[in-house]
């Protein structure tokens, strides 16, 4: 986990952290489109993933994205932790 890129999102009072790249062609999801509870790949194929559990919501993603539990470390710092 240390040194890995993740996206940290705050929506509807909840934080979620998930993998940085689309599982289809590896597009950076940071450039994607964030909707209510989901992120869409910025590249043409438009794979879509649930940001809380990582499941594919629209293909052609090959697999879900990794999701992480978010733990508050200090009043201003949040840390993603691997969900086992």
C-alpha positions in Angstrom: 0.0 0.0 0.0 2.7 2.5 0.9 3.8 4.4 -2.2 0.7 3.3 -4.2 -1.5 5.8 -5.8 -5.2 5.9 -4.7 -8.0 8.4 -5.2 -9.6 9.8 -2.1 -13.2 11.0 -2.6 -15.6 12.8 -0.2 -19.2 12.4 -1.2 -22.4 12.6 0.8 -20.5 12.8 4.1 -18.4 9.7 3.4 -14.8 9.2 2.4 -13.8 6.5 0.0 -10.4 5.5 -1.4 -10.0 3.4 -4.5 -7.5 2.3 -7.2 -6.0 5.0 -9.4 -6.3 3.2 -12.8 -9.1 1.7 -14.9 -8.8 -2.0 -15.2 -9.6 -1.9 -19.0 -6.6 0.1 -20.4 -5.1 1.6 -17.3 -6.4 5.1 -17.8 -5.9 7.4 -14.8 -9.3 7.6 -13.0 -8.3 11.0 -11.5 -9.1 12.4 -14.9 -12.4 10.5 -15.0 -15.9 11.6 -14.2 -17.2 11.4 -10.7 -21.0 10.8 -10.3 -23.0 9.8 -7.3 -21.1 6.8 -5.9 -19.3 6.0 -9.1 -16.4 7.0 -11.2 -16.3 6.7 -15.0 -13.1 6.2 -17.0 -12.0 9.3 -18.9 -11.2 7.3 -22.0 -13.6 6.5 -24.8 -14.8 3.1 -23.7 -16.3 4.6 -20.5 -15.9 1.8 -18.0 -17.7 2.7 -14.7 -16.9 1.6 -11.1 -18.6 1.8 -7.7 -16.4 4.0 -5.5 -17.4 2.3 -2.3 -16.9 -1.4 -3.2 -15.0 -1.3 -6.5 -17.5 -3.3 -8.5 -17.9 -2.8 -12.3 -21.1 -1.0 -13.0 -20.6 -0.6 -16.7 -18.3 -2.6 -18.9 -15.7 -2.9 -20.6 -13.7 -2.9 -17.4 -12.0 -6.3 -17.0 -12.2 -6.4 -13.2 -13.3 -4.3 -10.3 -11.0 -1.6 -8.9 -9.4 -2.1 -5.4 -11.1 -0.2 -2.6 -9.6 0.8 0.7 -11.0 1.6 4.1 -10.3 5.3 5.1 -9.1 5.9 8.6 -8.8 9.4 10.2 -5.3 9.9 11.5 -5.5 13.5 12.7 -8.1 16.2 12.4 -6.8 17.1 8.9 -5.3 13.9 7.6 -6.9 10.7 6.3 -5.1 7.5 5.4 -6.4 4.7 3.1 -5.9 1.3 4.6 -6.1 -2.0 2.7 -9.4 -3.8 3.1 -8.8 -7.5 3.7 
